[in-house]
Amino acid sequence: MKPGSIAIVGAAETTELGKIPHMAQIQLHADAAINAMHDAGLKPGDIDGVACAGESPTNVAHLLGIVPNWVDGTAVGGCSFMLHVRHAAAAINDGMCDTVLITHGESGRSQVGHASWGGAGGATLPGQFEAPYGMMGPPTMFTLPVLRYLKDTGTTLEQLANVAVVQRQWAGMNPRASFREPITLEDVLASRMIAYPFTKLMCCLVTDGGGALVLTKAERVKDFPTPPVYIIGSGESVETPMISQMEDLTTSRAFRVSGARAFEEAGISHQEVDHVMIYDAFAHLPLYGLEDLGFCGRGEAGAFMAEGHTAPGGQLPTNTNGGGLSYMHSGMYGMYALQESVRQMRGTAAAQIADAQISVCHGVGGMFAAAGTIIMSNQAP
């Protein structure tokens, strides 16, 4: 993809975030889609490409009355939406469609019309080879790599807990965040143990909500009312459906491949990055992300964050909406990370980074099973 050839011209989350028991999951998709189309000054008839995860693009297109020339139902977990952005950019550049709507909606808390992901049961690989040994969902699955990471790198429990403290600092600046009250290291370490070493405050929220994006050719940006956000780099990869089979428990191969590809395509250095979003379903993920994306050396991310470099006023503002730990996490968080990168590039974020021009948005799918990276800029190509 030629850097900057595609732009995001519409972006919005659902009208409500948090606990939304009066809306089914498909309604959350529709609400986010309508908000994003309104943001871009478009109607369903202006859309000719649809992508989503958690719901079938068939259902979304039918509900909204869209007749698409291109659809994408890629579903690799929480980073699916990063992959949708990448695929949509390629499709638009190749002439398959002109204007793509990417939607997300999830009744993760209220479970109204929520589609089941199936879990690790039956004859799946995790069901056969991990579940019998006590793996019962993300908190227990993620303990395997994080314990090895702590042991091999010397990262401390306090540094792990600090991730939640920093995310809450950002959330305190965001009126839409689920939790805004400041927390301390002591609060995090003393909160209820979920699965060692994760306490409750190191684990993501469980909420309802969604978001949507509208993408088109950069040459059309003058036709839209919003400040354009250009896609300058993208990457994607997968590794394994079983966390026990990772190439190395202390680093994500999918992260490294996806991130390297995005930086190569964008043609930028890490020093040029003004803002970062790293999917934080659990407190260790920003540590892996900072290292695997190349912002920190191996084992250095814990100290880097503890020194305040990713916090308000730091040199590398990260997860500025409050993240999945304090802002919002309905199950697949990638869309919310993308929304915050767009807001930062538009200059409309609640905790706006002054003069920010480049944002790196990175997501994970499953338990290090997949990764997607999108690099955005507000500077015209």
KATA-V307867 format. One record per backbone hydrogen bond with DSSP energy under -0.5 kcal/mol. CO is the residue of the C=O (numbers start at 1). NH is the residue of the N-H. If there is no record, write none. Layout:
{{CO;NH} {CO;NH}}
This chain:
{{2;5} {5;218} {6;231} {7;9} {7;216} {8;229} {10;214} {12;212} {17;19} {18;20} {18;208} {20;23} {24;28} {25;29} {26;30} {27;31} {28;32} {29;33} {30;34} {31;35} {32;36} {33;37} {34;38} {35;39} {36;40} {37;41} {37;42} {38;41} {43;46} {44;47} {48;69} {48;70} {49;101} {50;72} {51;103} {56;60} {57;61} {58;62} {59;63} {60;64} {61;65} {61;66} {66;68} {70;50} {72;52} {77;76} {77;80} {78;334} {79;82} {79;83} {80;84} {81;85} {82;86} {83;87} {84;88} {85;89} {86;90} {87;91} {88;92} {89;93} {90;94} {91;96} {91;97} {92;95} {99;48} {99;49} {100;102} {100;215} {101;51} {101;103} {102;213} {103;53} {104;211} {106;108} {106;209} {107;111} {111;113} {112;25} {118;121} {121;124} {124;128} {125;129} {126;130} {126;131} {130;133} {130;135} {131;134} {137;140} {137;141} {138;142} {140;144} {141;144} {141;145} {142;146} {143;147} {144;148} {145;149} {146;150} {147;151} {148;152} {149;153} {150;154} {156;160} {157;161} {158;162} {159;163} {160;163} {160;164} {161;164} {161;165} {162;166} {163;167} {164;168} {165;169} {166;170} {167;171} {168;172} {170;173} {171;174} {173;175} {174;177} {184;188} {185;189} {186;190} {187;191} {188;191} {192;200} {195;198} {197;199} {198;194} {198;195} {199;202} {200;203} {202;283} {207;108} {208;18} {209;106} {210;14} {211;104} {212;12} {213;102} {214;9} {214;10} {215;100} {216;7} {217;220} {218;221} {220;223} {221;224} {229;8} {230;232} {230;377} {231;4} {231;6} {233;375} {235;373} {237;371} {241;243} {242;245} {243;246} {248;251} {251;253} {252;256} {253;257} {254;258} {255;259} {256;260} {257;261} {258;262} {259;263} {260;264} {261;265} {262;266} {263;267} {263;268} {269;272} {270;273} {274;317} {275;360} {276;319} {277;362} {281;204} {282;285} {284;287} {284;288} {285;289} {286;290} {287;291} {288;292} {289;293} {290;295} {290;296} {291;294} {297;300} {300;304} {301;305} {302;306} {303;307} {304;309} {305;308} {308;311} {309;316} {310;318} {311;314} {317;276} {319;322} {322;326} {323;326} {323;327} {323;328} {324;205} {326;178} {326;179} {327;178} {329;207} {331;333} {333;336} {333;337} {334;338} {335;339} {336;340} {337;341} {338;342} {339;343} {340;344} {341;345} {342;346} {343;347} {343;348} {343;349} {349;352} {350;352} {352;354} {353;356} {357;378} {358;274} {358;275} {359;361} {359;376} {360;277} {360;362} {361;374} {362;279} {363;372} {365;369} {365;370} {366;368} {369;239} {370;365} {371;237} {372;363} {373;235} {374;361} {374;376} {375;232} {375;233} {376;359} {377;230}}
